[in-house]
Every structure is written in C-alpha cells, then in structure tokens.
Amino acid sequence: MYIMQICNVYSQEILREAAYDKPDFILEMIESAEKNVKDKLDAFILDKDMRTLKAEYVNCKKIQDEDDTIYKLFFKTRLSEIQAKIR
C-alpha cells in the first residue's frame, strides 16, 4: 500500500491522508507541486475538514514502513480567502 500524507511543514499536522494501490498518483502530485513552485503558481488543497487552504510545496519525505510506503508531502499553508463549496 502507498500512503500519501499532506502535512503542514510548521506544525507537522497531517492535513489529509489517502491510500493507493500504486504510487502513480502520488508521484504525479509531487511532480505537479514541484512544477507549481518553479512556475510560481498558487496551489490549493482541501484538508480533512474540507477547508480550502492556499499551499506552497516545500518538500517530500519517503518512509518505508513494513508493507507500506508513506510519502509525506510538506506544505506551507494558510486558510484561503475563498472556500470551495463541497456538496
């Protein structure tokens, strides 16, 4: 199992966690986040409470834990002025 944890770089809080059978989506997410930083584009993520956060990717840490591979993606975050409406 491959686990992606989106974390606040300052507090280390896990903002969102998802599990996948293959790492493809996680690797694409990392690549996209790195490109956004390079291109100076804003990024937005939803935390586990479905609040919209403005986010800036910092780095990623890969951890092997017995049967699982955990990808911790670290972001600088702040609450977005505009909140997505989730139905």
PyMOL commands that set and color helices and strands:
alter all, ss='L'
color gray80, all
select helices_A, chain A and resi 24-38
alter helices_A, ss='H'
color red, helices_A
select strands_A, chain A and resi 2-8+14-20+43-46+52-65+68-79
alter strands_A, ss='S'
color yellow, strands_A
deselect
rebuild
show_as cartoon
